[in-house]
């Protein structure tokens, strides 16, 4: 089968699509033929070696967590799934950017019929991270929530989940994404000089989904640390006592299944910026690394 591999830390050019052995599912595992798999900013950091101390790579390394596809083989003791089932799920083995991937049966859920492959295959990391960030600050109808990166993969979902809680939501995003935010009941705020003052005028609480500096800004604006969450500013969070709930705080099939049902019913929109064939994985990451992408970028093996 074909799979994405890199043999050393580096820039995009270390990524290769190689022929590798097709994996075999063990007990409690299923083999999924991948139809769609999202890509993540965190995978960039891992590939560059920026997270070597926390998440070292073993070379040659694969990549990819999100996935959606069709079960083509099952191992012993698998319950609830059969060959031919359409599923979405996740792997912690850095392996979903491939034509086939072995997944523990507890990490997949049935694909709702109404859910497109691209959405299903990009829902896990962004969806569970957004779910965790909103859960961390527990907003209600009397709260104002500020989401940085509000049109990105995580932020676009976080603003919707916070709105479902009844909160007033302010979204920090590029001007080209303001119309999308307004259509979903979010007050847009432009990036750049003066953004801090614009945020202060609009916000009383904070969900910091992405970006350095916003933890300190929230504290300076009078937000209590327990109402601040960041998925990137870990040193600042440790210094002030803010929360750092991310994907790992909601990494389970139960949450993924709930998000999938919301998306299938049209109650949660998962924007898809663009799809690429697996062979163009470098192009996909070039687009991701340019930043300010509206929604998810997806590989189609």
Secondary structure, DSSP 8 states (H G I E B T S, - for coil): -EEEEBSSS-SGGG-EEEE-------TTEEEEEEEEEE--HHHHHHHHTTTTTTS---SSB----EEEEEEEEE-TT--S--TT-EEEEE-SSS--SBSEEEEEGGGEEE--TTS-HHHHTT-HHHHHHHHHHHHHHT--TT-EEEEETTTSTTHHHHHHHHHHTT-EEEEEE-GGGHHHHHHTTEEEEE-STTHHHHHHHH-SS-B--S-TTHHHHHHHTT--GGG-B-SS-HHHHHHHT-B---GGGS-SHHHHHHHHHHHHTTSS---EEEEEEGGGHHHHHHHHHH---SSEEEEE-
